[in-house]
Amino acid sequence: MSESQELILESVRKYHREQQRETSFVPGVTPLLPSGAVIDEDDRVALVGAALDLRIAAGVSSRRFEREFAKVLGLRKAHLTNSGSSANLLALTALRQRELGDRRLRPGDEVITVACGFPTTVYPILQNGLLPVFIDVELGTYNTTAERVAAAIGPRTRAIMIAHALGNPYPVAEIAALAERHGLFLIEDNCDAVGSLYQGRPTGTFGHLTTASFYPAHHLTMGEGGCVLTDDLRLARIVESLRDWGRDCWCEPGENDTCHKRFGQQQGGLPYGYDHKYTFSHVGYNLKNTDLQAALGLSQLTKLPEFGAARRRNWARLRAGLDGVPGLLLPEATPGSDPSWFGFVLTVAPDAGFTRAQLVAHLEARRIGTRVLFAGNLTRHPAFADQPYRVSGELTNSDVITENTFWIGVYPGLSIEMLDYMAASVRDFVAARG
């Protein structure tokens, strides 16, 4: 690093400290977001350092993050993308490729998923000409069960693609075992649950493919960004090709002839020796990230244990503060899990004497941010009005969630004072209607 760069980065640190002068929390005035990034001076320096080096495309920081993040989860390969949604698209699209032979997914094949969640877990199923099979979830954990998955398996079922709900793991070991018995692929959408554990093992390590998101709301942030991870080198190579325009070449940007056969191969109907850098083996996309994002991600990655501890502490504080409040169903961790929580979920009981809308309005008026549990029952949305899908069983709880459920924040930027104010605001509202 040059002397001028050192001076600039020291100025960045000084600037960050000036911008971060502590302000007092004022109840009812200070906005309490349900989620958000926690950025320190090291993060700001990492971003500026990458900008000074003009690392505006994927490069050294991206490759390093992929290695380090794969190591955190104990997986062999990670490929960064421009978003978690793109990661989901790549993961499912990889299962449609010819390299998988008879196991490849074909148009009309079924993929089991939950009706209640974020739609980008489901959209790739439709975008690949496959049929979503929707199953219900449990109230309290907001996850599905292995029994529901088993009941949904039909003669054309080929895969399972489910997200861990707000950081709370679903029974992924049991569902992975079920997938193994039936010869199904499992894609584990880990976007809301990085750092969570199930049976002592990190979520994101049970599926054939797993995805992560680095949007500011998530456990780590790059601003935008996502990742596909796997232990299967064949799947990893397919994901890489699909992400990088569908090209057959695996050279890093600016590199040439990594395979030592750049001008010495026969591919498809191309002339012998056609430039391997411009040979395409998949119908792909350009879903790469940039080193600016990865530089921030590397700095954030060092804080993952600290962030996870804060999320667990904040969730426990709200759980204790709201214990016994009438009219509300409080969240529960899935048995055998240790969630790194994404949010704190509340469901208003049918006989509560108040509605979700009334409680949410009260909290929002007190500057406490709320969110519904994403899409609720996806089948009730306009986007699915003319889409093909199958429903296994009833979606009773998904409908309850659509009508009566919301969540508030537990992200590391919230202090104990803020959390206590949030809990007191809920208690005050319920007591006033008692």
C-alpha positions in Angstrom: 0.0 0.0 0.0 1.4 3.4 -1.0 1.8 6.3 1.5 -0.9 8.2 -0.2 -3.4 5.3 0.1 -2.5 5.0 3.8 -3.2 8.7 4.3 -6.5 8.4 2.5 -7.6 5.4 4.5 -6.6 7.0 7.8 -8.8 10.0 6.8 -11.6 7.6 6.1 -11.3 6.2 9.6 -11.4 9.7 11.0 -14.4 10.6 8.9 -16.2 7.4 10.1 -15.6 8.3 13.7 -16.9 11.8 13.1 -20.1 10.5 11.5 -20.6 7.9 14.3 -20.8 10.2 17.2 -23.3 8.6 19.6 -26.8 10.1 19.7 -29.2 9.3 22.5 -32.1 7.0 21.9 -35.3 9.0 22.2 -38.4 6.7 22.6 -41.0 7.5 20.0 -38.7 9.6 18.0 -35.7 7.5 17.1 -36.8 5.0 14.4 -36.2 1.4 15.3 -35.8 -0.5 12.1 -36.8 -4.2 11.8 -33.5 -4.9 10.0 -30.4 -3.2 8.8 -26.7 -3.4 8.3 -24.2 -2.7 11.1 -21.2 -1.0 9.4 -18.0 -0.1 11.3 -14.9 1.8 10.3 -13.1 -1.3 9.1 -16.0 -1.9 6.7 -15.9 1.7 5.4 -12.1 1.4 4.9 -12.5 -1.9 3.1 -14.9 -0.3 0.6 -12.7 2.7 0.0 -9.6 0.6 -0.3 -11.2 -1.5 -3.1 -12.3 1.7 -4.8 -8.9 3.2 -4.7 -7.5 0.1 -6.3 -10.3 0.4 -8.9 -11.4 -3.2 -8.3 -14.7 -2.6 -9.9 -15.3 -6.1 -11.3 -15.0 -9.5 -9.5 -11.4 -10.2 -8.7 -9.1 -11.0 -5.8 -11.5 -10.0 -3.0 -14.3 -12.0 -4.6 -12.1 -15.1 -4.8 -10.9 -14.7 -1.3 -14.4 -14.2 0.1 -15.6 -17.4 -1.7 -12.8 -19.4 -0.1 -13.3 -17.9 3.4 -17.1 -18.2 3.3 -16.9 -21.8 2.1 -14.5 -22.5 5.0 -16.9 -21.0 7.5 -19.6 -23.5 6.5 -17.2 -26.4 5.9 -18.1 -26.7 2.2 -15.8 -27.2 -0.8 -17.0 -24.5 -3.2 -18.7 -21.1 -3.0 -19.6 -18.8 -5.9 -20.6 -15.2 -5.3 -23.5 -13.7 -7.2 -25.1 -10.2 -7.4 -28.0 -11.2 -5.0 -29.5 -14.0 -3.0 -32.4 -14.2 -5.5 -29.9 -14.8 -8.3 -28.2 -17.4 -6.1 -31.6 -19.2 -5.8 -32.1 -19.0 -9.6 -28.6 -20.4 -10.3 -29.0 -23.2 -7.7 -32.2 -24.5 -9.2 -31.2 -23.9 -12.8 -28.1 -26.0 -12.2 -30.3 -29.0 -11.5 -31.7 -28.8 -15.1 -28.4 -29.3 -16.8 -27.4 -32.3 -19.0 -24.3 -33.1 -16.9 -26.7 -34.7 -14.3 -27.9 -37.3 -16.8 -31.1 -39.0 -15.8 -31.2 -37.1 -12.5 -31.6 -33.7 -14.2 -34.9 -31.9 -13.7 -37.1 -31.6 -16.7 -40.1 -29.4 -17.6 -43.1 -30.5 -15.6 -41.1 -32.1 -12.7 -42.2 -31.1 -9.2 -40.3 -29.2 -6.6 -41.7 -29.2 -3.0 -41.6 -25.8 -1.3 -43.6 -23.9 1.4 -46.5 -21.6 0.6 -45.4 -19.1 3.2 -42.2 -17.3 2.6 -40.3 -15.0 0.3 -41.2 -15.5 -3.4 -37.6 -15.8 -4.8 -37.4 -19.2 -3.2 -40.3 -20.2 -5.5 -39.9 -18.1 -8.7 -36.9 -20.2 -10.0 -39.2 -23.2 -10.0 -41.6 -21.5 -12.3 -38.9 -19.8 -14.4 -37.4 -23.3 -15.1 -40.7 -24.7 -16.3 -41.1 -26.8 -13.1 -44.2 -27.2 -10.9 -44.1 -25.9 -7.3 -45.8 -28.1 -4.8 -46.9 -26.0 -1.9 -47.1 -27.3 1.7 -48.0 -25.6 5.0 -45.9 -24.5 7.9 -46.3 -24.7 11.7 -47.3 -21.7 13.8 -44.7 -20.8 16.4 -41.7 -22.1 14.4 -43.1 -20.9 11.0 -41.3 -23.8 9.4 -42.7 -26.9 7.7 -42.2 -30.5 8.9 -40.6 -33.7 7.4 -44.1 -35.3 7.6 -45.6 -32.6 5.4 -42.7 -33.0 2.9 -43.2 -36.8 2.8 -46.9 -36.5 2.2 -46.3 -34.1 -0.7 -43.9 -36.5 -2.6 -45.5 -37.7 -5.9 -44.4 -39.6 -9.0 -42.9 -36.5 -10.6 -41.3 -35.0 -7.5 -37.6 -34.4 -8.1 -36.5 -31.8 -5.7 -37.1 -29.9 -2.4 -36.4 -26.2 -2.1 -37.2 -24.6 1.3 -35.9 -21.5 3.2 -35.2 -21.4 6.9 -37.9 -19.1 8.4 -36.4 -15.9 9.8 -33.3 -17.6 10.9 -35.1 -20.5 12.6 -34.0 -23.8 11.0 -36.6 -26.2 9.6 -35.9 -29.9 10.5 -33.3 -30.0 7.7 -31.5 -33.2 8.8 -34.8 -35.2 8.6 -35.8 -33.6 5.3 -32.3 -34.2 3.9 -32.6 -37.9 4.9 -36.0 -38.0 3.3 -34.6 -36.5 0.1 -31.8 -39.1 0.1 -34.3 -42.0 0.5 -36.4 -40.8 -2.4 -33.5 -39.7 -4.7 -34.5 -36.0 -4.5 -32.3 -33.0 -4.7 -32.4 -30.6 -1.7 -31.7 -26.9 -2.1 -31.3 -25.2 1.2 -32.2 -21.5 1.1 -30.1 -20.2 3.9 -30.5 -16.5 3.1 -32.1 -15.6 6.4 -30.2 -18.0 8.6 -26.4 -17.7 8.1 -24.9 -18.7 11.4 -27.8 -20.8 12.6 -27.3 -24.4 13.8 -29.4 -27.6 13.6 -28.4 -30.5 15.6 -25.1 -28.7 16.2 -24.4 -28.3 12.5 -24.5 -25.1 10.5 -27.6 -24.6 8.4 -26.5 -24.5 4.7 -24.6 -27.7 5.0 -27.3 -30.3 4.6 -28.5 -29.7 1.0 -26.9 -30.6 -2.4 -26.8 -26.8 -2.9 -27.3 -23.9 -0.5 -27.8 -20.2 -1.0 -27.0 -17.0 1.0 -27.9 -13.4 0.7 -25.9 -10.3 1.6 -28.6 -7.7 1.3 -28.4 -5.1 4.1 -31.2 -6.8 6.1 -29.2 -10.1 6.4 -26.7 -11.5 8.8 -23.7 -10.2 6.7 -23.9 -7.5 4.1 -22.2 -6.5 0.8 -25.0 -4.0 0.1 -26.2 -6.3 -2.6 -24.9 -9.8 -3.2 -25.5 -13.5 -2.7 -23.7 -16.9 -2.9 -24.2 -20.5 -4.0 -22.3 -23.1 -2.1 -21.9 -26.9 -2.5 -19.7 -29.9 -1.7 -20.4 -31.3 -5.2 -17.7 -30.2 -7.6 -19.8 -31.1 -10.6 -22.6 -28.9 -9.4 -20.1 -26.1 -8.5 -18.8 -26.1 -12.1 -22.3 -25.9 -13.5 -23.2 -23.0 -11.2 -20.0 -21.1 -12.2 -20.7 -21.5 -15.9 -24.4 -20.4 -15.5 -23.3 -17.4 -13.5 -20.6 -16.4 -16.0 -22.7 -16.1 -19.3 -22.8 -19.9 -19.7 -19.2 -20.1 -20.9 -17.2 -23.2 -20.8 -14.0 -21.5 -19.9 -13.1 -21.2 -16.2 -10.3 -18.6 -16.4 -10.4 -15.8 -13.9 -10.9 -12.3 -15.4 -7.7 -11.2 -17.0 -6.3 -14.8 -17.2 -5.8 -16.9 -20.3 -5.3 -20.6 -21.1 -5.8 -22.0 -17.5 -6.8 -25.3 -19.1 -3.7 -25.2 -21.5 -6.1 -26.1 -24.3 -7.5 -22.7 -25.2 -6.9 -23.2 -28.9 -6.8 -27.0 -28.9 -10.3 -28.4 -28.3 -13.2 -29.6 -30.4 -16.5 -28.3 -28.9 -19.9 -28.9 -30.5 -20.1 -27.8 -34.1 -17.4 -25.2 -33.8 -14.2 -25.4 -35.8 -11.3 -27.2 -34.0 -9.3 -24.8 -31.8 -12.1 -22.3 -31.5 -11.2 -19.9 -28.6 -12.2 -21.6 -25.4 -12.8 -18.2 -23.8 -15.7 -17.7 -26.1 -17.1 -21.2 -26.1 -20.5 -21.6 -24.4 -21.7 -24.8 -22.9 -24.8 -23.6 -21.0 -27.6 -21.1 -21.6 -26.5 -18.8 -18.8 -26.6 -15.3 -17.3 -24.3 -12.6 -16.1 -24.9 -12.7 -12.3 -21.5 -11.9 -11.0 -20.7 -9.5 -8.1 -17.9 -6.9 -7.8 -14.8 -6.6 -5.7 -16.3 -3.6 -4.0 -19.0 -5.8 -2.6 -16.6 -8.6 -1.8 -14.2 -6.3 0.1 -17.1 -5.2 2.3 -18.2 -8.8 2.7 -14.7 -9.9 3.8 -14.7 -7.3 6.5 -18.2 -8.3 7.6 -17.3 -12.0 7.7 -15.0 -11.4 10.6 -17.9 -10.2 12.7 -20.3 -13.1 12.0 -19.9 -14.7 15.5 -20.4 -11.3 17.1 -23.5 -10.6 15.0 -25.0 -14.0 15.7 -24.5 -13.6 19.5 -26.2 -10.2 19.3 -29.2 -11.6 17.4 -29.6 -14.4 19.9 -29.3 -12.1 22.8 -31.8 -9.6 21.4 -34.4 -12.3 20.5 -34.1 -13.7 24.1 -34.6 -10.2 25.5 -37.8 -9.7 23.6 -39.0 -13.3 24.3 -38.6 -12.7 28.1 -40.2 -9.2 27.8 -43.3 -10.5 26.1 -43.7 -13.8 27.9 -47.3 -14.2 29.1 -48.8 -11.3 27.1 -52.4 -12.4 26.3 -53.6 -12.6 22.7 -50.2 -13.2 21.2 -48.5 -16.4 20.0 -44.8 -16.0 20.7 -42.1 -17.6 18.5 -40.3 -20.9 19.3 -37.1 -22.3 18.1 -37.4 -25.5 16.2 -36.5 -28.4 18.5 -32.8 -29.3 18.2 -31.9 -25.9 16.7 -29.9 -22.8 17.8 -31.1 -20.0 15.5 -29.3 -16.9 14.6 -32.5 -15.0 14.5 -33.5 -12.7 11.6 -36.6 -11.3 13.4 -39.1 -11.8 16.2 -42.4 -13.1 15.0 -45.8 -12.4 16.6 -49.1 -13.9 15.7 -52.3 -12.2 16.9 -54.8 -14.8 18.3 -58.3 -14.9 16.8 -59.9 -14.0 20.2 -57.2 -11.4 21.1 -59.7 -8.5 21.2 -57.5 -6.6 18.7 -56.2 -7.1 15.2 -52.7 -7.2 13.7 -53.5 -4.0 11.9 -54.3 -2.2 15.2 -51.1 -3.5 16.9 -48.9 -2.7 13.9 -50.4 0.9 13.7 -49.6 1.4 17.4 -46.0 0.2 17.0 -45.4 2.2 13.8 -46.8 5.3 15.5 -44.1 4.7 18.2 -41.5 4.5 15.4 -41.1 0.8 15.8 -40.7 -0.7 12.4 -42.7 -3.9 11.5 -42.9 -6.3 8.6 -45.4 -9.0 7.7 -43.9 -12.5 7.3 -43.0 -11.8 3.7 -45.6 -13.0 1.3 -47.7 -15.0 3.7 -49.6 -17.5 1.5 -48.0 -17.0 -1.9 -51.0 -18.7 -3.7 -53.1 -15.7 -2.8 -50.9 -13.2 -4.6 -51.7 -11.8 -8.1 -48.4 -13.1 -9.4 -49.7 -16.7 -8.9 -53.2 -16.2 -10.3 -52.3 -17.8 -13.7 -49.3 -19.9 -12.7 -49.3 -23.7 -12.4 -48.8 -25.3 -9.0 -50.0 -28.1 -6.8 -51.1 -27.9 -3.1 -50.4 -30.8 -0.8 -52.8 -30.8 2.2 -54.3 -27.6 3.5 -52.6 -24.2 3.8 -54.5 -23.3 7.0 -51.5 -21.9 8.9 -50.2 -20.0 5.9 -53.6 -18.3 5.8 -53.4 -17.5 9.5 -50.0 -16.0 8.9 -51.3 -13.9 6.0 -54.0 -12.4 8.2 -52.5 -12.2 11.7 -48.6 -12.4 11.7 -45.9 -9.8 11.7 -42.3 -9.4 13.0 -40.1 -6.8 14.6 -36.4 -6.5 14.7 -33.6 -8.2 16.6 -30.6 -7.1 14.4 -27.4 -6.1 16.1 -28.0 -2.4 15.7 -30.7 -2.5 18.4 -29.7 -1.8 22.0 -31.2 -3.3 25.2 -32.9 0.0 25.9 -34.5 -0.1 22.4 -35.6 -3.7 22.8 -37.2 -3.0 26.2 -39.1 -0.1 24.7 -40.4 -2.3 21.9 -41.6 -4.9 24.4 -43.1 -2.3 26.7 -45.0 -0.8 23.7 -46.5 -4.1 22.9 -47.5 -4.7 26.5 -49.0 -1.2 26.9 -51.1 -1.8 23.8 -52.5 -5.1 24.9 -53.1 -3.9 28.5 -55.1 -1.0 27.2 -57.4 -3.4 25.5 -57.7 -5.8 28.4 
